[in-house]
């Protein structure tokens, strides 16, 4: 599901850059009035990245729970590393194309920021994908909460 709505956002960002004819964002980022303001915006961006990539929270638990023979354990670690690299590259592409399309005015919800509603089915397909993705994350996080409660 994550790749579904992210590919839609990536495609829309790419199309917007092509439509603009140039890259709206800059390499140095937001032209803030002070160093403190720029630092604050940088930490907000890091927070958004951490929120968008929840797999990092459970990676250590996944690797810790692998109680297989060493051959299977090394395969699991290698596959997890490949999955993280592919996902990180994909999400980085979404962020870069979103910033290239809108610059400092990039909306919080990239899918609705395009003013792109002409095939309505595309946005109508992406929104349930986000919902299903969030429900899966809710289930995973609820597992840790209930296992903590069972200790008492």
C-alpha positions in Angstrom: 0.0 0.0 0.0 2.8 2.4 0.8 4.3 1.9 -2.6 0.9 2.5 -4.2 0.3 5.9 -2.8 3.9 6.9 -2.9 4.2 6.0 -6.6 1.2 8.2 -7.2 2.9 11.1 -5.3 6.2 10.4 -7.1 4.4 10.4 -10.5 2.5 13.6 -9.7 5.6 15.3 -8.5 7.5 14.4 -11.6 4.6 15.6 -13.8 4.5 18.9 -11.9 8.2 19.4 -12.4 7.8 18.7 -16.2 4.8 21.1 -16.3 6.7 23.9 -14.4 9.6 23.5 -16.8 12.1 24.1 -13.9 12.8 23.0 -10.4 11.1 25.3 -7.9 13.1 24.3 -4.8 16.7 25.3 -4.0 19.8 23.3 -2.9 20.2 25.4 0.3 16.6 24.9 1.4 14.4 27.5 3.0 15.8 31.0 3.1 15.1 31.6 6.7 15.5 34.9 8.5 17.8 33.4 11.2 19.9 30.4 11.8 17.6 29.3 14.7 14.6 29.3 12.4 16.4 27.3 9.8 17.6 24.8 12.4 14.0 24.5 13.7 12.7 23.8 10.2 15.5 21.2 9.7 14.4 19.4 12.9 10.8 19.5 11.7 11.8 17.9 8.4 13.7 15.1 10.3 10.6 14.5 12.5 8.5 14.1 9.3 11.0 11.7 7.9 11.0 9.6 11.1 7.2 9.6 11.2 6.9 8.5 7.5 9.3 5.6 7.9 8.0 3.5 10.8 9.9 0.3 9.7 13.0 1.5 11.6 11.1 1.3 14.9 10.5 -2.5 14.5 13.7 -3.5 12.6 15.7 -4.4 15.8 12.8 -6.4 17.1 12.5 -8.3 13.8 16.2 -9.1 13.8 16.1 -10.1 17.5 13.1 -12.4 17.0 14.8 -14.4 14.3 15.7 -17.6 16.1 16.6 -19.6 13.0 19.8 -21.4 12.0 22.6 -19.0 11.0 22.0 -19.4 7.2 18.4 -18.3 7.5 19.3 -15.6 9.9 21.8 -14.1 7.6 19.4 -14.2 4.7 16.7 -12.4 6.8 19.2 -9.7 7.7 20.3 -9.3 4.1 16.7 -9.1 2.8 15.8 -6.6 5.6 18.8 -4.4 4.6 17.8 -4.5 0.9 14.2 -3.7 1.7 15.3 -0.7 3.8 17.6 0.6 1.1 14.9 0.3 -1.7 12.3 1.9 0.5 14.6 4.8 1.5 15.6 5.5 -2.1 11.9 5.4 -3.1 10.8 7.8 -0.3 13.8 10.0 -1.0 12.6 10.3 -4.6 9.1 11.2 -3.4 10.5 13.9 -1.2 12.9 15.3 -3.8 10.2 15.5 -6.5 7.7 17.0 -4.1 10.2 19.7 -3.2 11.3 20.2 -6.8 7.6 20.7 -7.8 6.6 23.1 -5.0 9.8 24.4 -3.4 9.3 26.0 0.0 5.5 25.9 -0.5 5.3 22.1 -0.4 2.0 21.1 1.2 1.8 18.7 4.1 -0.4 16.3 2.1 1.4 15.9 -1.2 -1.5 14.2 -2.9 -3.9 17.1 -2.4 -1.4 19.8 -3.0 -1.2 19.4 -6.7 -4.6 20.9 -7.5 -4.7 17.7 -9.6 -8.1 16.2 -9.4 -8.8 15.4 -13.0 -8.7 11.7 -12.9 -10.6 11.6 -9.6 -10.1 7.8 -9.4 -6.3 8.4 -8.9 -6.8 10.4 -5.7 -9.7 8.2 -4.7 -7.4 5.1 -5.0 -4.6 6.7 -3.1 -6.6 7.7 -0.1 -7.8 4.2 0.8 -4.2 3.0 0.3 -3.1 5.4 3.0 -5.9 4.2 5.3 -4.9 0.6 4.9 -1.3 1.4 5.4 -2.1 3.3 8.7 -4.4 0.5 9.9 -1.4 -1.9 9.5 0.8 0.4 11.5 -1.8 0.7 14.1 -2.0 -3.1 14.4 1.8 -3.4 14.8 2.0 -0.7 17.4 -0.9 -2.1 19.3 0.9 -5.4 19.6 3.7 -3.7 21.5 1.2 -1.9 23.8 -0.7 -5.1 24.6 2.5 -7.1 25.2 3.6 -4.4 27.7 0.2 -4.5 29.4 0.4 -8.3 29.8 3.5 -7.8 32.0 1.4 -6.3 34.7 
